[in-house]
């Protein structure tokens, strides 16, 4: 405890850190006092200690500390790119501390700091803290922020709503995807946390979309949800020659484990790119149907690419082991 008054900021900070690790409640009052320390690093450790010690009585002091540290100078904000807002680490840590204090007062303090009058840094850190708090009562307060003017606020909100997993967020997230000029990938990723028929339909509609990572995200979510309604749309998307994500679609088809995918996967092992051939071979191995052994063997004989050989050999080994087929038992595939 005596080290809390040491002349070195580093020693004072380390003392707060160690007391917090020990769970020593005697550190609460000194930590509250240390929020006024001239050293930013000491203030950081003080806020962190108060969260670790679950010091609910420190909530009003933490709130004042956050507001005092917030950057509110309008001229400075106007010079910042996009919606960037510099937030001192001590203030961010204080908000994180509120997120660990599972108390009605900390919840209310975080909700208040979602308001547009607060700097972007305060608002985004408050969203993260609410997610950490895990109280779904925050969901109705977060949903309107999907339409916030600041990209950073929208992105943090999407991530938080996904982590909450509250079904009230599904329709607003779907609306966000469809109303943007380009599909909102953050909203798509957030929807991946839900297993709901509405999400399957939404993701299927974006399989053939060429914007950014949209097709990849959609396929990965469909595979993770293991909805067999996605099999035929994935097969169709896999046959689009200009698609950038055919290897991802092949992987998804393998994960879904439906034999309807076998013909298109056999087509894909003859495609030009290694990624597509390797993904198709791996998917065929996952499906485990011995019908794939012959076409894989044909491609192996016809292709000189070393990487392709390795991928197909691995797939054949798995198929033969699963089906107890001998290496010479395959016949020519039909195309």
C-alpha positions as CSV (number, residue, x, y, z in Angstrom):
1,X,0.0,0.0,0.0
2,X,2.9,2.4,0.7
3,X,4.0,2.1,-2.9
4,X,0.8,3.9,-4.0
5,X,2.5,7.1,-2.9
6,X,5.8,6.4,-4.5
7,X,7.3,9.3,-6.5
8,X,7.6,7.0,-9.6
9,X,4.4,6.8,-11.7
10,X,5.5,3.3,-12.8
11,X,5.7,2.1,-9.2
12,X,2.4,3.6,-8.3
13,X,0.8,2.0,-11.4
14,X,2.3,-1.4,-10.6
15,X,1.1,-1.2,-7.0
16,X,-2.4,-0.6,-8.2
17,X,-2.2,-3.5,-10.6
18,X,-0.8,-6.0,-8.0
19,X,-3.5,-5.0,-5.4
20,X,-6.2,-5.5,-8.0
21,X,-4.8,-9.0,-8.8
22,X,-4.8,-9.8,-5.1
23,X,-8.4,-8.7,-4.9
24,X,-7.5,-6.4,-2.0
25,X,-10.5,-4.2,-1.3
26,X,-8.3,-1.8,0.6
27,X,-7.1,-0.6,-2.8
28,X,-10.6,0.8,-3.8
29,X,-10.3,4.2,-2.1
30,X,-6.7,4.8,-3.2
31,X,-7.6,3.7,-6.7
32,X,-10.5,6.3,-6.7
33,X,-8.0,8.9,-5.6
34,X,-5.5,7.8,-8.2
35,X,-8.0,8.7,-11.0
36,X,-6.8,12.3,-10.4
37,X,-3.1,11.3,-10.6
38,X,-1.1,13.5,-13.0
39,X,0.3,10.4,-14.8
40,X,-2.0,8.9,-17.5
41,X,-0.6,5.5,-16.9
42,X,-1.5,5.6,-13.2
43,X,-5.0,6.7,-14.1
44,X,-5.2,3.8,-16.5
45,X,-4.2,1.3,-13.8
46,X,-6.6,3.0,-11.3
47,X,-9.6,2.5,-13.6
48,X,-8.6,-1.0,-14.4
49,X,-8.2,-1.8,-10.7
50,X,-11.7,-0.5,-9.9
51,X,-13.2,-2.8,-12.5
52,X,-11.2,-5.8,-11.3
53,X,-12.2,-5.1,-7.7
54,X,-15.9,-4.7,-8.7
55,X,-16.0,-1.4,-6.9
56,X,-19.6,-0.4,-7.6
57,X,-19.3,2.6,-5.3
58,X,-16.7,4.0,-7.7
59,X,-19.3,4.2,-10.6
60,X,-20.1,8.0,-10.2
61,X,-16.4,8.8,-9.9
62,X,-15.6,6.7,-13.0
63,X,-18.3,8.5,-14.9
64,X,-16.9,11.9,-14.0
65,X,-13.5,10.7,-14.9
66,X,-14.7,9.5,-18.4
67,X,-16.4,12.8,-19.1
68,X,-13.4,14.8,-18.0
69,X,-11.1,12.9,-20.3
70,X,-13.3,12.9,-23.3
71,X,-12.1,15.0,-26.3
72,X,-14.8,17.5,-27.0
73,X,-13.0,20.3,-28.8
74,X,-15.0,20.8,-32.0
75,X,-12.1,22.3,-34.0
76,X,-9.9,19.4,-33.2
77,X,-12.7,16.9,-34.1
78,X,-13.1,18.6,-37.5
79,X,-9.5,17.9,-38.4
80,X,-9.9,14.1,-37.7
81,X,-10.4,11.7,-40.6
82,X,-13.8,10.1,-40.9
83,X,-15.3,9.5,-37.5
84,X,-12.0,9.0,-35.6
85,X,-12.1,10.4,-32.1
86,X,-9.1,10.2,-29.8
87,X,-10.1,8.7,-26.5
88,X,-7.5,8.5,-23.8
89,X,-6.7,4.9,-22.7
90,X,-7.6,5.8,-19.2
91,X,-11.1,6.8,-20.2
92,X,-11.5,3.7,-22.3
93,X,-10.4,1.6,-19.4
94,X,-12.8,3.4,-17.1
95,X,-15.6,2.4,-19.5
96,X,-14.4,-1.2,-19.6
97,X,-14.5,-1.1,-15.8
98,X,-18.2,0.0,-16.0
99,X,-18.7,-3.1,-18.2
100,X,-17.4,-5.4,-15.5
101,X,-19.5,-3.8,-12.7
102,X,-22.8,-5.7,-13.2
103,X,-24.9,-3.0,-11.6
104,X,-27.9,-1.0,-12.6
105,X,-26.1,2.2,-12.1
106,X,-23.2,1.2,-14.5
107,X,-25.8,0.0,-17.1
108,X,-27.6,3.4,-16.9
109,X,-24.3,5.3,-17.1
110,X,-23.3,3.4,-20.3
111,X,-26.7,3.9,-21.9
112,X,-26.5,7.6,-21.3
113,X,-23.1,7.8,-23.0
114,X,-24.5,6.3,-26.3
115,X,-26.1,9.7,-27.0
116,X,-24.9,11.7,-30.0
117,X,-23.7,14.6,-27.8
118,X,-20.9,12.4,-26.6
119,X,-17.7,12.0,-28.6
120,X,-17.5,9.0,-30.9
121,X,-14.8,7.4,-28.8
122,X,-17.0,7.5,-25.7
123,X,-19.9,6.1,-27.6
124,X,-18.1,3.2,-29.2
125,X,-16.3,2.2,-25.9
126,X,-19.7,2.4,-24.2
127,X,-21.2,-0.1,-26.8
128,X,-18.3,-2.5,-26.1
129,X,-18.8,-2.2,-22.4
130,X,-22.5,-2.9,-22.7
131,X,-21.7,-6.0,-24.7
132,X,-19.3,-7.0,-21.9
133,X,-22.0,-6.3,-19.4
134,X,-24.2,-8.8,-21.3
135,X,-27.6,-7.3,-20.3
136,X,-30.1,-7.7,-23.2
137,X,-32.0,-4.7,-21.9
138,X,-29.4,-2.8,-23.9
139,X,-30.7,-4.1,-27.2
140,X,-33.5,-1.6,-27.8
141,X,-31.0,1.2,-27.1
142,X,-28.5,-0.2,-29.5
143,X,-30.8,-1.0,-32.5
144,X,-31.3,2.7,-33.5
145,X,-27.5,3.1,-33.6
146,X,-27.4,0.9,-36.7
147,X,-28.4,4.1,-38.5
148,X,-25.9,6.3,-36.8
149,X,-24.1,8.9,-39.0
150,X,-20.7,7.5,-37.8
151,X,-19.3,4.4,-39.3
152,X,-17.5,3.4,-36.1
153,X,-20.6,3.6,-34.0
154,X,-22.5,1.4,-36.6
155,X,-19.8,-1.2,-36.7
156,X,-19.5,-1.5,-32.9
157,X,-23.3,-1.8,-32.7
158,X,-23.5,-4.6,-35.3
159,X,-20.8,-6.5,-33.4
160,X,-22.5,-6.0,-30.1
161,X,-26.0,-7.0,-31.4
162,X,-24.5,-10.2,-32.8
163,X,-22.8,-11.1,-29.5
164,X,-26.1,-10.4,-27.6
165,X,-27.9,-12.9,-29.9
166,X,-31.2,-11.3,-29.1
167,X,-33.7,-12.0,-31.9
168,X,-35.1,-8.5,-31.8
169,X,-32.0,-7.4,-33.7
170,X,-32.5,-9.8,-36.7
171,X,-34.9,-7.7,-38.8
172,X,-33.0,-4.4,-38.2
173,X,-29.8,-6.1,-39.2
174,X,-31.4,-7.5,-42.3
175,X,-32.8,-4.1,-43.2
176,X,-29.3,-2.6,-42.7
177,X,-27.8,-5.0,-45.2
178,X,-30.5,-4.3,-47.9
179,X,-30.6,-0.5,-47.5
180,X,-26.9,0.2,-47.8
181,X,-25.5,1.1,-51.3
182,X,-23.3,-2.0,-50.9
183,X,-24.2,-4.9,-48.6
184,X,-23.1,-4.2,-45.0
185,X,-20.6,-6.9,-44.2
186,X,-20.5,-6.1,-40.5
187,X,-24.3,-6.7,-40.3
188,X,-23.9,-9.9,-42.2
189,X,-21.3,-11.2,-39.8
190,X,-23.6,-10.2,-36.9
191,X,-26.5,-12.2,-38.4
192,X,-24.2,-15.2,-38.4
193,X,-24.7,-15.4,-34.7
194,X,-28.3,-16.3,-35.2
195,X,-29.8,-19.5,-36.5
196,X,-33.0,-18.4,-38.1
197,X,-34.7,-19.1,-41.4
198,X,-34.8,-15.4,-42.3
199,X,-31.1,-15.3,-42.2
200,X,-30.7,-18.3,-44.5
201,X,-32.9,-16.6,-47.1
202,X,-30.9,-13.4,-46.8
203,X,-27.5,-15.1,-47.1
204,X,-28.6,-17.1,-50.1
205,X,-29.6,-13.9,-51.9
206,X,-26.0,-12.6,-51.5
207,X,-24.2,-15.7,-52.8
208,X,-23.8,-14.3,-56.3
209,X,-23.1,-10.8,-55.1
210,X,-19.7,-9.5,-56.3
211,X,-19.3,-6.7,-53.7
212,X,-16.3,-7.1,-51.4
213,X,-16.4,-10.2,-49.2
214,X,-20.1,-10.6,-49.4
215,X,-20.2,-14.0,-51.1
216,X,-17.6,-15.5,-48.8
217,X,-19.4,-14.3,-45.7
218,X,-22.7,-15.6,-46.9
219,X,-21.3,-19.1,-47.7
220,X,-19.5,-19.4,-44.4
221,X,-22.6,-18.5,-42.5
222,X,-24.8,-20.9,-44.5
223,X,-22.3,-23.7,-43.8
224,X,-22.1,-22.9,-40.1
225,X,-25.9,-23.0,-39.8
226,X,-25.9,-26.3,-41.6
227,X,-29.2,-25.5,-43.4
228,X,-29.6,-27.9,-46.3
229,X,-31.8,-25.3,-48.1
230,X,-28.5,-23.7,-49.0
231,X,-27.2,-26.7,-51.0
232,X,-28.9,-25.9,-54.4
233,X,-28.1,-22.2,-54.3
234,X,-24.5,-23.0,-53.4
235,X,-24.3,-25.4,-56.3
236,X,-25.7,-22.7,-58.6
237,X,-23.2,-20.1,-57.3
238,X,-20.3,-22.6,-57.8
239,X,-21.1,-22.8,-61.5
240,X,-20.8,-19.0,-62.1
241,X,-17.5,-18.7,-64.0
242,X,-16.7,-15.2,-62.8
243,X,-17.3,-15.9,-59.1
244,X,-14.3,-15.1,-56.9
245,X,-15.5,-17.5,-54.1
246,X,-16.0,-20.9,-55.8
247,X,-13.4,-22.4,-53.5
248,X,-15.3,-21.1,-50.5
249,X,-18.6,-22.5,-51.9
250,X,-17.0,-25.9,-52.4
251,X,-15.8,-25.9,-48.8
252,X,-19.3,-25.0,-47.7
253,X,-20.8,-27.8,-49.7
254,X,-18.4,-30.2,-48.1
255,X,-19.4,-29.0,-44.6
256,X,-23.1,-29.3,-45.4
257,X,-22.5,-33.0,-46.3
258,X,-25.2,-33.4,-49.0
259,X,-24.6,-35.8,-51.9
260,X,-26.4,-33.4,-54.3
261,X,-23.1,-31.5,-54.4
262,X,-21.0,-34.3,-55.8
263,X,-21.5,-33.5,-59.6
264,X,-20.5,-29.9,-59.2
265,X,-17.5,-30.8,-57.0
266,X,-16.4,-33.3,-59.6
267,X,-16.6,-30.5,-62.2
268,X,-14.6,-28.2,-60.0
269,X,-11.6,-30.6,-59.6
270,X,-11.0,-29.9,-63.3
271,X,-11.1,-26.1,-62.9
272,X,-8.0,-23.9,-63.7
273,X,-7.1,-22.6,-60.2
274,X,-5.4,-24.6,-57.5
275,X,-7.6,-23.2,-54.8
276,X,-10.8,-24.4,-56.5
277,X,-9.4,-27.9,-57.3
278,X,-8.0,-28.3,-53.8
279,X,-11.3,-27.1,-52.1
280,X,-13.4,-29.4,-54.3
281,X,-11.1,-32.4,-53.6
282,X,-11.3,-31.8,-49.9
283,X,-15.1,-31.4,-50.0
284,X,-15.5,-34.7,-51.9
285,X,-13.4,-36.4,-49.2
286,X,-15.7,-34.9,-46.6
287,X,-18.8,-36.2,-48.4
288,X,-17.1,-39.7,-48.3
289,X,-18.8,-41.1,-51.4
290,X,-16.6,-43.6,-53.3
291,X,-18.1,-42.4,-56.5
292,X,-15.6,-39.5,-56.3
293,X,-12.5,-41.9,-56.4
294,X,-12.5,-42.4,-60.1
295,X,-12.7,-38.8,-61.2
296,X,-10.2,-37.8,-58.6
297,X,-7.8,-40.5,-59.9
298,X,-8.4,-39.3,-63.5
299,X,-7.5,-35.7,-62.6
300,X,-4.4,-36.9,-60.7
301,X,-3.2,-38.7,-63.8
302,X,-3.9,-35.7,-66.1
303,X,-2.5,-32.9,-64.0
304,X,1.2,-32.1,-63.4
305,X,0.7,-29.5,-60.7
306,X,2.5,-30.5,-57.5
307,X,0.1,-28.7,-55.2
308,X,-3.0,-30.2,-56.9
309,X,-1.4,-33.6,-56.6
310,X,-0.9,-33.2,-52.9
311,X,-4.6,-32.1,-52.4
312,X,-6.0,-34.9,-54.5
313,X,-3.8,-37.6,-52.9
314,X,-4.9,-36.5,-49.5
315,X,-8.6,-36.7,-50.6
316,X,-8.1,-40.1,-52.2
317,X,-6.4,-41.5,-49.1
318,X,-9.3,-40.4,-46.9
319,X,-11.9,-41.8,-49.3
320,X,-10.2,-45.1,-49.7
321,X,-9.7,-45.5,-46.0
322,X,-13.4,-44.7,-45.3
323,X,-14.6,-47.0,-48.0
324,X,-11.9,-49.7,-47.7
325,X,-11.3,-49.4,-51.5
326,X,-8.1,-50.5,-53.0
327,X,-6.0,-48.1,-55.1
328,X,-6.7,-50.1,-58.3
329,X,-10.5,-50.3,-57.9
330,X,-11.4,-47.0,-59.5
331,X,-12.9,-46.7,-63.0
332,X,-12.9,-43.9,-65.4
333,X,-15.3,-41.1,-64.5
334,X,-18.0,-39.9,-66.8
335,X,-18.1,-36.2,-67.6
